[in-house]
Amino acid sequence: MARRTITTGLLPPPGYAHAAVVEAGERLAFMAGAVPLDATGALVGEGDPAAQTRQVLANLATALHDVGTGLRHVIASTVYVATTRHQDLPEVWEVVRASALSDGPHTSTLLGVSFLGYTGQLVEITATAVIP
């Protein structure tokens, strides 16, 4: 199983680990970016980063379940937020921290970007998970 670490001597990270070590022989799932679209392809939470994050997490959980794992087994993620407002990043991060994705804790990077693939899309999350 993955071993997650917080490095002594560094500022403790808010809701994520500094490193995740996976022993040889583990099965890993490298997930495509989860997006805030429902099963019909409609955007969920237009203009609302928190609502989009909840949909992204739900979609990521569904995709992880399909390959035999779940949010709590994620060892690494990248959270993309399309915004010019810095305050949107901690708003999105609080939704991530409140989810099972933070049960690890996993390693994570939170990024502000210019835009994402779908019109109106504000949030996307990629992940790597251990398959127990």
N, CA, C and O atoms as CSV, one atom per row, in Angstrom:
chain,resi,resn,atom,element,x,y,z
A,1,MET,N,N,0.852,-1.179,0.000
A,1,MET,CA,C,0.000,0.000,0.000
A,1,MET,C,C,0.894,1.238,0.000
A,1,MET,O,O,2.065,1.171,0.373
A,2,ALA,N,N,0.345,2.331,-0.410
A,2,ALA,CA,C,1.094,3.577,-0.477
A,2,ALA,C,C,1.405,4.095,0.923
A,2,ALA,O,O,0.596,3.976,1.843
A,3,ARG,N,N,2.591,4.670,1.060
A,3,ARG,CA,C,2.986,5.325,2.304
A,3,ARG,C,C,3.062,6.814,2.014
A,3,ARG,O,O,3.810,7.247,1.138
A,4,ARG,N,N,2.286,7.594,2.751
A,4,ARG,CA,C,2.245,9.039,2.556
A,4,ARG,C,C,3.031,9.694,3.669
A,4,ARG,O,O,2.945,9.275,4.823
A,5,THR,N,N,3.806,10.732,3.332
A,5,THR,CA,C,4.653,11.346,4.345
A,5,THR,C,C,4.513,12.859,4.361
A,5,THR,O,O,4.278,13.506,3.341
A,6,ILE,N,N,4.668,13.390,5.565
A,6,ILE,CA,C,4.797,14.827,5.786
A,6,ILE,C,C,6.252,15.021,6.216
A,6,ILE,O,O,6.693,14.411,7.190
A,7,THR,N,N,6.994,15.853,5.508
A,7,THR,CA,C,8.419,16.014,5.747
A,7,THR,C,C,8.682,16.930,6.937
A,7,THR,O,O,8.243,18.080,6.959
A,8,THR,N,N,9.407,16.405,7.929
A,8,THR,CA,C,9.816,17.203,9.074
A,8,THR,C,C,10.763,18.301,8.585
A,8,THR,O,O,11.630,18.052,7.748
A,9,GLY,N,N,10.592,19.503,9.105
A,9,GLY,CA,C,11.449,20.608,8.703
A,9,GLY,C,C,10.850,21.460,7.601
A,9,GLY,O,O,11.377,22.527,7.284
A,10,LEU,N,N,9.747,20.999,7.010
A,10,LEU,CA,C,9.015,21.799,6.027
A,10,LEU,C,C,7.685,22.216,6.634
A,10,LEU,O,O,7.177,21.569,7.550
A,11,LEU,N,N,7.135,23.289,6.123
A,11,LEU,CA,C,5.820,23.730,6.570
A,11,LEU,C,C,4.811,22.612,6.332
A,11,LEU,O,O,4.712,22.115,5.211
A,12,PRO,N,N,4.054,22.198,7.363
A,12,PRO,CA,C,3.048,21.154,7.136
A,12,PRO,C,C,2.033,21.619,6.091
A,12,PRO,O,O,1.475,22.709,6.215
A,13,PRO,N,N,1.793,20.804,5.068
A,13,PRO,CA,C,0.883,21.208,4.006
A,13,PRO,C,C,-0.573,21.169,4.460
A,13,PRO,O,O,-0.933,20.359,5.314
A,14,PRO,N,N,-1.408,22.034,3.900
A,14,PRO,CA,C,-2.822,22.076,4.296
A,14,PRO,C,C,-3.657,21.020,3.576
A,14,PRO,O,O,-4.245,21.291,2.529
A,15,GLY,N,N,-3.705,19.819,4.143
A,15,GLY,CA,C,-4.587,18.798,3.602
A,15,GLY,C,C,-3.996,17.912,2.530
A,15,GLY,O,O,-4.736,17.239,1.812
A,16,TYR,N,N,-2.690,17.895,2.403
A,16,TYR,CA,C,-2.056,16.970,1.464
A,16,TYR,C,C,-0.711,16.538,2.023
A,16,TYR,O,O,-0.248,17.111,3.010
A,17,ALA,N,N,-0.073,15.546,1.420
A,17,ALA,CA,C,1.224,15.036,1.873
A,17,ALA,C,C,2.329,15.589,0.979
A,17,ALA,O,O,2.077,15.979,-0.162
A,18,HIS,N,N,3.553,15.620,1.503
A,18,HIS,CA,C,4.694,16.013,0.682
A,18,HIS,C,C,5.064,14.916,-0.325
A,18,HIS,O,O,5.504,15.211,-1.436
A,19,ALA,N,N,4.884,13.660,0.068
A,19,ALA,CA,C,5.288,12.556,-0.806
A,19,ALA,C,C,4.379,11.355,-0.603
A,19,ALA,O,O,3.770,11.184,0.453
A,20,ALA,N,N,4.301,10.532,-1.636
A,20,ALA,CA,C,3.626,9.237,-1.556
A,20,ALA,C,C,4.558,8.209,-2.192
A,20,ALA,O,O,5.010,8.386,-3.323
A,21,VAL,N,N,4.840,7.145,-1.463
A,21,VAL,CA,C,5.735,6.101,-1.942
A,21,VAL,C,C,4.912,4.834,-2.140
A,21,VAL,O,O,4.212,4.393,-1.228
A,22,VAL,N,N,4.998,4.252,-3.332
A,22,VAL,CA,C,4.261,3.033,-3.644
A,22,VAL,C,C,5.279,1.929,-3.883
A,22,VAL,O,O,6.192,2.078,-4.696
A,23,GLU,N,N,5.118,0.828,-3.174
A,23,GLU,CA,C,6.036,-0.298,-3.308
A,23,GLU,C,C,5.820,-1.007,-4.648
A,23,GLU,O,O,4.712,-1.006,-5.183
A,24,ALA,N,N,6.862,-1.600,-5.175
A,24,ALA,CA,C,6.768,-2.371,-6.411
A,24,ALA,C,C,5.710,-3.460,-6.249
A,24,ALA,O,O,5.552,-4.025,-5.167
A,25,GLY,N,N,5.002,-3.745,-7.308
A,25,GLY,CA,C,3.976,-4.772,-7.287
A,25,GLY,C,C,2.576,-4.234,-7.067
A,25,GLY,O,O,1.605,-4.977,-7.206
A,26,GLU,N,N,2.449,-2.965,-6.728
A,26,GLU,CA,C,1.127,-2.356,-6.571
A,26,GLU,C,C,0.559,-2.042,-7.953
A,26,GLU,O,O,1.301,-1.739,-8.888
A,27,ARG,N,N,-0.747,-2.116,-8.068
A,27,ARG,CA,C,-1.422,-1.702,-9.296
A,27,ARG,C,C,-1.814,-0.238,-9.149
A,27,ARG,O,O,-2.331,0.162,-8.107
A,28,LEU,N,N,-1.573,0.563,-10.180
A,28,LEU,CA,C,-1.891,1.979,-10.155
A,28,LEU,C,C,-2.880,2.316,-11.259
A,28,LEU,O,O,-2.868,1.706,-12.329
A,29,ALA,N,N,-3.730,3.289,-10.989
A,29,ALA,CA,C,-4.650,3.821,-11.994
A,29,ALA,C,C,-4.275,5.275,-12.245
A,29,ALA,O,O,-4.236,6.080,-11.314
A,30,PHE,N,N,-4.003,5.607,-13.485
A,30,PHE,CA,C,-3.686,6.972,-13.890
A,30,PHE,C,C,-4.932,7.525,-14.566
A,30,PHE,O,O,-5.271,7.138,-15.685
A,31,MET,N,N,-5.602,8.428,-13.879
A,31,MET,CA,C,-6.912,8.882,-14.311
A,31,MET,C,C,-6.821,10.124,-15.196
A,31,MET,O,O,-6.029,11.031,-14.939
A,32,ALA,N,N,-7.639,10.147,-16.235
A,32,ALA,CA,C,-7.780,11.346,-17.063
A,32,ALA,C,C,-8.418,12.439,-16.215
A,32,ALA,O,O,-8.985,12.162,-15.158
A,33,GLY,N,N,-8.326,13.656,-16.673
A,33,GLY,CA,C,-8.919,14.766,-15.939
A,33,GLY,C,C,-10.429,14.609,-15.800
A,33,GLY,O,O,-11.135,14.414,-16.789
A,34,ALA,N,N,-10.915,14.694,-14.565
A,34,ALA,CA,C,-12.353,14.678,-14.312
A,34,ALA,C,C,-12.869,16.103,-14.506
A,34,ALA,O,O,-12.238,17.067,-14.073
A,35,VAL,N,N,-14.008,16.220,-15.155
A,35,VAL,CA,C,-14.560,17.526,-15.519
A,35,VAL,C,C,-15.966,17.690,-14.947
A,35,VAL,O,O,-16.579,16.698,-14.551
A,36,PRO,N,N,-16.497,18.922,-14.893
A,36,PRO,CA,C,-17.804,19.168,-14.284
A,36,PRO,C,C,-18.981,19.017,-15.239
A,36,PRO,O,O,-19.843,19.892,-15.317
A,37,LEU,N,N,-19.013,17.902,-15.963
A,37,LEU,CA,C,-20.127,17.610,-16.860
A,37,LEU,C,C,-20.932,16.465,-16.275
A,37,LEU,O,O,-20.370,15.553,-15.670
A,38,ASP,N,N,-22.250,16.506,-16.453
A,38,ASP,CA,C,-23.077,15.381,-16.016
A,38,ASP,C,C,-23.052,14.296,-17.086
A,38,ASP,O,O,-22.367,14.437,-18.098
A,39,ALA,N,N,-23.792,13.219,-16.868
A,39,ALA,CA,C,-23.779,12.077,-17.782
A,39,ALA,C,C,-24.307,12.404,-19.169
A,39,ALA,O,O,-24.041,11.665,-20.117
A,40,THR,N,N,-25.058,13.508,-19.310
A,40,THR,CA,C,-25.564,13.913,-20.619
A,40,THR,C,C,-24.625,14.893,-21.320
A,40,THR,O,O,-24.868,15.276,-22.464
A,41,GLY,N,N,-23.553,15.298,-20.634
A,41,GLY,CA,C,-22.612,16.248,-21.208
A,41,GLY,C,C,-22.903,17.693,-20.872
A,41,GLY,O,O,-22.243,18.591,-21.395
A,42,ALA,N,N,-23.886,17.941,-20.005
A,42,ALA,CA,C,-24.224,19.315,-19.617
A,42,ALA,C,C,-23.289,19.790,-18.503
A,42,ALA,O,O,-22.970,19.035,-17.585
A,43,LEU,N,N,-22.859,21.040,-18.594
A,43,LEU,CA,C,-22.025,21.651,-17.565
A,43,LEU,C,C,-22.821,21.803,-16.274
A,43,LEU,O,O,-23.958,22.275,-16.295
A,44,VAL,N,N,-22.232,21.407,-15.159
A,44,VAL,CA,C,-22.848,21.551,-13.837
A,44,VAL,C,C,-22.168,22.717,-13.123
A,44,VAL,O,O,-20.941,22.806,-13.115
A,45,GLY,N,N,-22.953,23.606,-12.528
A,45,GLY,CA,C,-22.404,24.681,-11.712
A,45,GLY,C,C,-21.804,25.826,-12.499
A,45,GLY,O,O,-20.740,26.330,-12.140
A,46,GLU,N,N,-22.459,26.244,-13.558
A,46,GLU,CA,C,-21.918,27.335,-14.370
A,46,GLU,C,C,-21.593,28.549,-13.504
A,46,GLU,O,O,-22.451,29.045,-12.774
A,47,GLY,N,N,-20.346,29.026,-13.588
A,47,GLY,CA,C,-19.907,30.196,-12.848
A,47,GLY,C,C,-19.636,29.959,-11.375
A,47,GLY,O,O,-19.298,30.905,-10.663
A,48,ASP,N,N,-19.770,28.737,-10.893
A,48,ASP,CA,C,-19.625,28.423,-9.477
A,48,ASP,C,C,-18.505,27.395,-9.275
A,48,ASP,O,O,-18.727,26.197,-9.450
A,49,PRO,N,N,-17.295,27.859,-8.904
A,49,PRO,CA,C,-16.171,26.928,-8.753
A,49,PRO,C,C,-16.419,25.815,-7.736
A,49,PRO,O,O,-16.006,24.677,-7.960
A,50,ALA,N,N,-17.086,26.123,-6.625
A,50,ALA,CA,C,-17.337,25.099,-5.610
A,50,ALA,C,C,-18.288,24.025,-6.140
A,50,ALA,O,O,-18.049,22.835,-5.939
A,51,ALA,N,N,-19.353,24.433,-6.809
A,51,ALA,CA,C,-20.309,23.465,-7.372
A,51,ALA,C,C,-19.630,22.614,-8.436
A,51,ALA,O,O,-19.861,21.407,-8.507
A,52,GLN,N,N,-18.799,23.232,-9.257
A,52,GLN,CA,C,-18.081,22.465,-10.276
A,52,GLN,C,C,-17.126,21.469,-9.627
A,52,GLN,O,O,-16.980,20.345,-10.108
A,53,THR,N,N,-16.483,21.871,-8.547
A,53,THR,CA,C,-15.555,20.973,-7.856
A,53,THR,C,C,-16.293,19.764,-7.305
A,53,THR,O,O,-15.796,18.642,-7.403
A,54,ARG,N,N,-17.464,19.971,-6.730
A,54,ARG,CA,C,-18.251,18.841,-6.225
A,54,ARG,C,C,-18.602,17.871,-7.356
A,54,ARG,O,O,-18.540,16.657,-7.164
A,55,GLN,N,N,-18.972,18.395,-8.538
A,55,GLN,CA,C,-19.290,17.534,-9.674
A,55,GLN,C,C,-18.047,16.804,-10.170
A,55,GLN,O,O,-18.104,15.617,-10.492
A,56,VAL,N,N,-16.934,17.510,-10.230
A,56,VAL,CA,C,-15.668,16.890,-10.654
A,56,VAL,C,C,-15.314,15.741,-9.718
A,56,VAL,O,O,-14.945,14.659,-10.175
A,57,LEU,N,N,-15.424,15.965,-8.420
A,57,LEU,CA,C,-15.112,14.911,-7.451
A,57,LEU,C,C,-16.062,13.723,-7.589
A,57,LEU,O,O,-15.636,12.573,-7.486
A,58,ALA,N,N,-17.332,13.991,-7.820
A,58,ALA,CA,C,-18.296,12.904,-8.030
A,58,ALA,C,C,-17.934,12.110,-9.283
A,58,ALA,O,O,-17.980,10.880,-9.273
A,59,ASN,N,N,-17.576,12.802,-10.354
A,59,ASN,CA,C,-17.187,12.111,-11.589
A,59,ASN,C,C,-15.900,11.316,-11.398
A,59,ASN,O,O,-15.775,10.196,-11.893
A,60,LEU,N,N,-14.937,11.906,-10.674
A,60,LEU,CA,C,-13.687,11.201,-10.408
A,60,LEU,C,C,-13.962,9.949,-9.572
A,60,LEU,O,O,-13.398,8.891,-9.846
A,61,ALA,N,N,-14.815,10.056,-8.565
A,61,ALA,CA,C,-15.161,8.899,-7.736
A,61,ALA,C,C,-15.786,7.790,-8.580
A,61,ALA,O,O,-15.478,6.614,-8.388
A,62,THR,N,N,-16.660,8.160,-9.512
A,62,THR,CA,C,-17.298,7.177,-10.392
A,62,THR,C,C,-16.263,6.486,-11.270
A,62,THR,O,O,-16.288,5.264,-11.414
A,63,ALA,N,N,-15.355,7.258,-11.856
A,63,ALA,CA,C,-14.320,6.685,-12.725
A,63,ALA,C,C,-13.372,5.784,-11.929
A,63,ALA,O,O,-12.981,4.719,-12.407
A,64,LEU,N,N,-13.002,6.208,-10.722
A,64,LEU,CA,C,-12.128,5.382,-9.882
A,64,LEU,C,C,-12.826,4.078,-9.507
A,64,LEU,O,O,-12.216,3.011,-9.566
A,65,HIS,N,N,-14.082,4.155,-9.129
A,65,HIS,CA,C,-14.849,2.951,-8.775
A,65,HIS,C,C,-14.867,1.959,-9.938
A,65,HIS,O,O,-14.771,0.748,-9.739
A,66,ASP,N,N,-14.990,2.489,-11.142
A,66,ASP,CA,C,-15.050,1.644,-12.331
A,66,ASP,C,C,-13.776,0.824,-12.540
A,66,ASP,O,O,-13.822,-0.250,-13.141
A,67,VAL,N,N,-12.638,1.324,-12.046
A,67,VAL,CA,C,-11.375,0.582,-12.185
A,67,VAL,C,C,-10.973,-0.125,-10.898
A,67,VAL,O,O,-9.865,-0.652,-10.794
A,68,GLY,N,N,-11.886,-0.137,-9.904
A,68,GLY,CA,C,-11.646,-0.923,-8.703
A,68,GLY,C,C,-10.980,-0.203,-7.551
A,68,GLY,O,O,-10.348,-0.838,-6.707
A,69,THR,N,N,-11.109,1.104,-7.501
A,69,THR,CA,C,-10.511,1.852,-6.397
A,69,THR,C,C,-11.430,3.010,-6.017
A,69,THR,O,O,-12.581,3.055,-6.451
A,70,GLY,N,N,-10.935,3.938,-5.219
A,70,GLY,CA,C,-11.767,5.043,-4.785
A,70,GLY,C,C,-10.959,6.266,-4.410
A,70,GLY,O,O,-9.728,6.248,-4.444
A,71,LEU,N,N,-11.654,7.319,-4.057
A,71,LEU,CA,C,-10.996,8.590,-3.727
A,71,LEU,C,C,-9.963,8.437,-2.613
A,71,LEU,O,O,-8.909,9.071,-2.662
A,72,ARG,N,N,-10.246,7.608,-1.612
A,72,ARG,CA,C,-9.316,7.489,-0.488
A,72,ARG,C,C,-8.014,6.790,-0.870
A,72,ARG,O,O,-7.054,6.811,-0.099
A,73,HIS,N,N,-7.970,6.173,-2.046
A,73,HIS,CA,C,-6.758,5.495,-2.511
A,73,HIS,C,C,-5.939,6.361,-3.475
A,73,HIS,O,O,-4.925,5.904,-4.003
A,74,VAL,N,N,-6.366,7.597,-3.705
A,74,VAL,CA,C,-5.600,8.514,-4.558
A,74,VAL,C,C,-4.309,8.874,-3.851
A,74,VAL,O,O,-4.315,9.221,-2.670
A,75,ILE,N,N,-3.204,8.790,-4.573
A,75,ILE,CA,C,-1.911,9.149,-3.993
A,75,ILE,C,C,-1.377,10.460,-4.557
A,75,ILE,O,O,-0.478,11.063,-3.972
A,76,ALA,N,N,-1.926,10.912,-5.697
A,76,ALA,CA,C,-1.460,12.173,-6.287
A,76,ALA,C,C,-2.586,12.790,-7.106
A,76,ALA,O,O,-3.318,12.088,-7.805
A,77,SER,N,N,-2.715,14.110,-7.012
A,77,SER,CA,C,-3.702,14.800,-7.837
A,77,SER,C,C,-3.167,16.155,-8.256
A,77,SER,O,O,-2.273,16.721,-7.626
A,78,THR,N,N,-3.739,16.656,-9.336
A,78,THR,CA,C,-3.516,18.036,-9.759
A,78,THR,C,C,-4.890,18.652,-9.945
A,78,THR,O,O,-5.737,18.117,-10.660
A,79,VAL,N,N,-5.099,19.791,-9.285
A,79,VAL,CA,C,-6.374,20.501,-9.327
A,79,VAL,C,C,-6.164,21.769,-10.136
A,79,VAL,O,O,-5.369,22.629,-9.757
A,80,TYR,N,N,-6.872,21.884,-11.242
A,80,TYR,CA,C,-6.779,23.043,-12.124
A,80,TYR,C,C,-8.013,23.917,-11.926
A,80,TYR,O,O,-9.140,23.422,-11.923
A,81,VAL,N,N,-7.791,25.222,-11.762
A,81,VAL,CA,C,-8.895,26.166,-11.600
A,81,VAL,C,C,-8.705,27.293,-12.610
A,81,VAL,O,O,-7.718,28.026,-12.552
A,82,ALA,N,N,-9.653,27.428,-13.534
A,82,ALA,CA,C,-9.589,28.491,-14.540
A,82,ALA,C,C,-10.159,29.761,-13.905
A,82,ALA,O,O,-11.367,29.885,-13.705
A,83,THR,N,N,-9.267,30.696,-13.595
A,83,THR,CA,C,-9.693,31.908,-12.905
A,83,THR,C,C,-8.627,32.995,-13.005
A,83,THR,O,O,-7.453,32.720,-13.252
A,84,THR,N,N,-9.057,34.208,-12.812
A,84,THR,CA,C,-8.122,35.322,-12.644
A,84,THR,C,C,-8.215,35.851,-11.214
A,84,THR,O,O,-7.559,36.830,-10.857
A,85,ARG,N,N,-9.046,35.184,-10.397
A,85,ARG,CA,C,-9.263,35.607,-9.009
A,85,ARG,C,C,-8.601,34.608,-8.061
A,85,ARG,O,O,-8.983,33.440,-8.004
A,86,HIS,N,N,-7.611,35.084,-7.327
A,86,HIS,CA,C,-6.892,34.193,-6.421
A,86,HIS,C,C,-7.824,33.531,-5.410
A,86,HIS,O,O,-7.602,32.377,-5.042
A,87,GLN,N,N,-8.853,34.230,-4.955
A,87,GLN,CA,C,-9.744,33.687,-3.930
A,87,GLN,C,C,-10.501,32.439,-4.392
A,87,GLN,O,O,-11.018,31.698,-3.557
A,88,ASP,N,N,-10.577,32.191,-5.704
A,88,ASP,CA,C,-11.233,30.978,-6.191
A,88,ASP,C,C,-10.431,29.722,-5.839
A,88,ASP,O,O,-11.009,28.652,-5.647
A,89,LEU,N,N,-9.102,29.847,-5.755
A,89,LEU,CA,C,-8.285,28.674,-5.462
A,89,LEU,C,C,-8.553,28.107,-4.077
A,89,LEU,O,O,-8.807,26.907,-3.969
A,90,PRO,N,N,-8.511,28.905,-3.003
A,90,PRO,CA,C,-8.829,28.319,-1.693
A,90,PRO,C,C,-10.280,27.853,-1.595
A,90,PRO,O,O,-10.568,26.920,-0.845
A,91,GLU,N,N,-11.196,28.474,-2.328
A,91,GLU,CA,C,-12.595,28.019,-2.321
A,91,GLU,C,C,-12.683,26.600,-2.878
A,91,GLU,O,O,-13.356,25.745,-2.303
A,92,VAL,N,N,-12.008,26.354,-3.990
A,92,VAL,CA,C,-11.972,25.014,-4.582
A,92,VAL,C,C,-11.255,24.048,-3.649
A,92,VAL,O,O,-11.716,22.925,-3.444
A,93,TRP,N,N,-10.131,24.474,-3.082
A,93,TRP,CA,C,-9.346,23.591,-2.220
A,93,TRP,C,C,-10.146,23.153,-0.995
A,93,TRP,O,O,-10.004,22.014,-0.551
A,94,GLU,N,N,-10.977,24.022,-0.443
A,94,GLU,CA,C,-11.793,23.649,0.712
A,94,GLU,C,C,-12.771,22.535,0.352
A,94,GLU,O,O,-13.030,21.658,1.177
A,95,VAL,N,N,-13.318,22.552,-0.862
A,95,VAL,CA,C,-14.203,21.466,-1.300
A,95,VAL,C,C,-13.404,20.166,-1.422
A,95,VAL,O,O,-13.877,19.106,-1.011
A,96,VAL,N,N,-12.202,20.246,-1.983
A,96,VAL,CA,C,-11.334,19.066,-2.092
A,96,VAL,C,C,-11.010,18.528,-0.703
A,96,VAL,O,O,-11.111,17.325,-0.463
A,97,ARG,N,N,-10.624,19.407,0.203
A,97,ARG,CA,C,-10.260,18.984,1.566
A,97,ARG,C,C,-11.426,18.337,2.297
A,97,ARG,O,O,-11.210,17.449,3.122
A,98,ALA,N,N,-12.641,18.751,2.020
A,98,ALA,CA,C,-13.822,18.201,2.689
A,98,ALA,C,C,-14.247,16.862,2.093
A,98,ALA,O,O,-15.144,16.209,2.625
A,99,SER,N,N,-13.616,16.447,0.999
A,99,SER,CA,C,-14.011,15.216,0.311
A,99,SER,C,C,-13.154,14.038,0.758
A,99,SER,O,O,-12.163,14.207,1.467
A,100,ALA,N,N,-13.549,12.847,0.333
A,100,ALA,CA,C,-12.780,11.633,0.616
A,100,ALA,C,C,-11.426,11.650,-0.089
A,100,ALA,O,O,-10.548,10.851,0.235
A,101,LEU,N,N,-11.256,12.543,-1.036
A,101,LEU,CA,C,-9.959,12.651,-1.708
A,101,LEU,C,C,-8.861,13.006,-0.710
A,101,LEU,O,O,-7.699,12.663,-0.930
A,102,SER,N,N,-9.201,13.676,0.365
A,102,SER,CA,C,-8.212,14.074,1.363
A,102,SER,C,C,-8.033,13.058,2.478
A,102,SER,O,O,-7.306,13.331,3.434
A,103,ASP,N,N,-8.666,11.902,2.390
A,103,ASP,CA,C,-8.524,10.890,3.433
A,103,ASP,C,C,-7.112,10.334,3.508
A,103,ASP,O,O,-6.723,9.803,4.549
A,104,GLY,N,N,-6.323,10.441,2.427
A,104,GLY,CA,C,-4.980,9.875,2.322
A,104,GLY,C,C,-4.029,10.241,3.433
A,104,GLY,O,O,-3.739,9.348,4.229
A,105,PRO,N,N,-3.514,11.425,3.586
A,105,PRO,CA,C,-3.625,12.479,2.583
A,105,PRO,C,C,-2.762,12.143,1.374
A,105,PRO,O,O,-1.809,11.371,1.478
A,106,HIS,N,N,-3.089,12.711,0.256
A,106,HIS,CA,C,-2.365,12.424,-0.973
A,106,HIS,C,C,-1.480,13.627,-1.324
A,106,HIS,O,O,-1.620,14.696,-0.731
A,107,THR,N,N,-0.579,13.451,-2.276
A,107,THR,CA,C,0.171,14.597,-2.770
A,107,THR,C,C,-0.727,15.351,-3.733
A,107,THR,O,O,-1.530,14.746,-4.442
A,108,SER,N,N,-0.592,16.678,-3.760
A,108,SER,CA,C,-1.470,17.453,-4.632
A,108,SER,C,C,-0.817,18.763,-5.033
A,108,SER,O,O,0.005,19.323,-4.308
A,109,THR,N,N,-1.206,19.233,-6.210
A,109,THR,CA,C,-0.815,20.550,-6.691
A,109,THR,C,C,-2.086,21.275,-7.101
A,109,THR,O,O,-2.933,20.714,-7.796
A,110,LEU,N,N,-2.216,22.524,-6.667
A,110,LEU,CA,C,-3.358,23.375,-6.987
A,110,LEU,C,C,-2.860,24.482,-7.902
A,110,LEU,O,O,-1.945,25.226,-7.548
A,111,LEU,N,N,-3.470,24.590,-9.090
A,111,LEU,CA,C,-3.013,25.549,-10.087
A,111,LEU,C,C,-4.135,26.450,-10.568
A,111,LEU,O,O,-5.260,25.993,-10.770
A,112,GLY,N,N,-3.835,27.727,-10.753
A,112,GLY,CA,C,-4.713,28.632,-11.471
A,112,GLY,C,C,-4.275,28.666,-12.918
A,112,GLY,O,O,-3.091,28.845,-13.203
A,113,VAL,N,N,-5.218,28.494,-13.841
A,113,VAL,CA,C,-4.905,28.457,-15.266
A,113,VAL,C,C,-5.813,29.428,-16.020
A,113,VAL,O,O,-6.810,29.906,-15.479
A,114,SER,N,N,-5.460,29.713,-17.274
A,114,SER,CA,C,-6.237,30.661,-18.071
A,114,SER,C,C,-7.598,30.115,-18.472
A,114,SER,O,O,-8.605,30.813,-18.355
A,115,PHE,N,N,-7.639,28.881,-18.942
A,115,PHE,CA,C,-8.902,28.268,-19.344
A,115,PHE,C,C,-8.725,26.774,-19.432
A,115,PHE,O,O,-7.604,26.267,-19.463
A,116,LEU,N,N,-9.868,26.057,-19.474
A,116,LEU,CA,C,-9.883,24.608,-19.583
A,116,LEU,C,C,-10.667,24.211,-20.830
A,116,LEU,O,O,-11.153,25.076,-21.559
A,117,GLY,N,N,-10.791,22.922,-21.076
A,117,GLY,CA,C,-11.274,22.417,-22.349
A,117,GLY,C,C,-12.707,22.688,-22.752
A,117,GLY,O,O,-12.988,22.834,-23.942
A,118,TYR,N,N,-13.621,22.760,-21.799
A,118,TYR,CA,C,-15.033,22.955,-22.133
A,118,TYR,C,C,-15.457,24.392,-21.850
A,118,TYR,O,O,-14.985,25.007,-20.893
A,119,THR,N,N,-16.337,24.920,-22.674
A,119,THR,CA,C,-16.872,26.257,-22.458
A,119,THR,C,C,-17.511,26.331,-21.079
A,119,THR,O,O,-18.368,25.512,-20.748
A,120,GLY,N,N,-17.103,27.303,-20.275
A,120,GLY,CA,C,-17.647,27.482,-18.939
A,120,GLY,C,C,-16.995,26.636,-17.865
A,120,GLY,O,O,-17.309,26.787,-16.685
A,121,GLN,N,N,-16.096,25.751,-18.253
A,121,GLN,CA,C,-15.432,24.884,-17.287
A,121,GLN,C,C,-14.453,25.682,-16.436
A,121,GLN,O,O,-13.616,26.416,-16.962
A,122,LEU,N,N,-14.563,25.532,-15.120
A,122,LEU,CA,C,-13.682,26.232,-14.186
A,122,LEU,C,C,-12.742,25.296,-13.437
A,122,LEU,O,O,-11.712,25.745,-12.934
A,123,VAL,N,N,-13.070,23.996,-13.348
A,123,VAL,CA,C,-12.306,23.064,-12.516
A,123,VAL,C,C,-12.086,21.747,-13.249
A,123,VAL,O,O,-12.960,21.257,-13.965
A,124,GLU,N,N,-10.894,21.187,-13.052
A,124,GLU,CA,C,-10.565,19.848,-13.538
A,124,GLU,C,C,-9.575,19.235,-12.562
A,124,GLU,O,O,-8.710,19.930,-12.028
A,125,ILE,N,N,-9.699,17.934,-12.328
A,125,ILE,CA,C,-8.780,17.239,-11.426
A,125,ILE,C,C,-8.273,15.967,-12.096
A,125,ILE,O,O,-9.061,15.141,-12.557
A,126,THR,N,N,-6.948,15.815,-12.147
A,126,THR,CA,C,-6.336,14.566,-12.570
A,126,THR,C,C,-5.855,13.833,-11.319
A,126,THR,O,O,-5.591,14.461,-10.294
A,127,ALA,N,N,-5.741,12.513,-11.403
A,127,ALA,CA,C,-5.353,11.752,-10.220
A,127,ALA,C,C,-4.652,10.461,-10.590
A,127,ALA,O,O,-4.844,9.907,-11.672
A,128,THR,N,N,-3.823,9.997,-9.647
A,128,THR,CA,C,-3.223,8.671,-9.689
A,128,THR,C,C,-3.633,7.969,-8.414
A,128,THR,O,O,-3.516,8.533,-7.326
A,129,ALA,N,N,-4.114,6.737,-8.537
A,129,ALA,CA,C,-4.599,5.998,-7.363
A,129,ALA,C,C,-4.028,4.591,-7.340
A,129,ALA,O,O,-3.727,4.004,-8.380
A,130,VAL,N,N,-3.885,4.064,-6.130
A,130,VAL,CA,C,-3.529,2.656,-5.941
A,130,VAL,C,C,-4.816,1.850,-6.060
A,130,VAL,O,O,-5.862,2.257,-5.553
A,131,ILE,N,N,-4.733,0.701,-6.735
A,131,ILE,CA,C,-5.865,-0.226,-6.799
A,131,ILE,C,C,-5.593,-1.311,-5.768
A,131,ILE,O,O,-4.700,-2.136,-5.961
A,132,PRO,N,N,-6.358,-1.321,-4.667
A,132,PRO,CA,C,-6.057,-2.294,-3.596
A,132,PRO,C,C,-6.332,-3.726,-4.015
A,132,PRO,O,O,-6.129,-4.650,-3.228
